[in-house]
Amino acid sequence: MSVILRSMERFTKPPEAKPGDISSQALKVGALTGTTGLLLGSVIGLYRSKHPRVFALASGIGLFAYGSTFWASRKTILHIRPFPDNPYSASPSQKDRLKASTLAGAVAGSFTGALFRGRWGIIPGSFISMAFGYAGQRLYTYLDERHTAQLEGRWVKEEGEERWIDKVKSLRWTGLQKLTDDEYTSMLEGKLWRVEAEISLIDEKIKNLRVRERQQIEDSKETEELSRKE
């Protein structure tokens, strides 16, 4: 039995990752996140810092370090798979990806926290980044599975299921209200009637002004004629 398991492990073991591939991918991700940090830092630094250039540069370096470290750690963990969900599967499962993203978030957060805030930033940075890595991977997995199901025609909206915007509208404190098509049409018709009523009032005022203007012109002409006769 042990011989069979060893042979299965040998044939199902994922290919080893080359350090050059991981480092090149990490640098690409770091360049993307660093550019994003540079652009965001240049905008935010104009309002929150006396030295916007230094703020933008620090933001770019920080996000470059975070992005490259996160991606390198995640790819390494996925290839090593220290706690695999299925040891005999050649590709990592969704649970393996979730574990890898969570651990990579902790590594990247502790490294970035230590880089910018010293040893006091290791623990807070690791916990916050670990939460972001976990939440981001869960969100990505959900959206990916939903998109795949929609492409395959397996996604069916359950009866009574509401969209998130409908749930927000149902809350009283938001001040939003969900309207049907008939209610929305009647609301637009009411607004149209108000606009038409205001236009008619404006037209009536314009007519009255023109009548007064003509009357004033006629009165001025009469006064001129009377003055000439005298």
Buried (B, 14 or more C-beta within 10 A) or exposed (E): EEEEEEEEEEEEEBEEBEEEEBBEBBBEBBBBBBBBBBEBBBEBBEEEBEEBEEBBBBBBBBBBBBBBBBBBBBBBBBBEBEEBBEEEEEEBEBEBBBBBBBBBBBBBBBBBBBBBEEEEBBEEBBBBBBBBBBEBBBEBBEEEEEEEEEEEEEEEEEEEEEEEEEEEBEEEEEEEEEEEEEEEEEEEEEEEEEEEEEEEEEEEEEEEEEEEEEEEEEEEEEEEEEEEEE
